[in-house]
């Protein structure tokens, strides 16, 4: 995911791999909710919660993704 606009002025373009973002978010969620540590992706986390949703996990996941979005606007 590009985090800057490369242009002819020579400004560098920073990138964040989505896999790294996902790993960091899952690490954060795993610290707060040990039962979520066994998930290997955000999609797996959400699939697992389809049968037993946890509003706290969803709220923390939402905050994490919004925080990333706010930092990189």
C-alpha positions, 0 to 999 in steps of 0.5 A: 500500500503506497503511503506517499505520492512519488513525483518528479521532485524526487520525494520518496514513496513509503509502502506498507505491506498489507501482510505486515499490517494484518500481522500487527493488527492480529498481534494487538488483538491477540494480546487483548484477547488470548483466544484470538491468538490462533487466527492466521488472518483477519478474515479467519478472525471474522469467520470465527466470530460469525457464530459467536460475535464479540463486540469488544474484539470488533470495536478494537479491530475497528479502532486499529484499522481507523487508526491506520487510516488516520495516520496515512491520509 
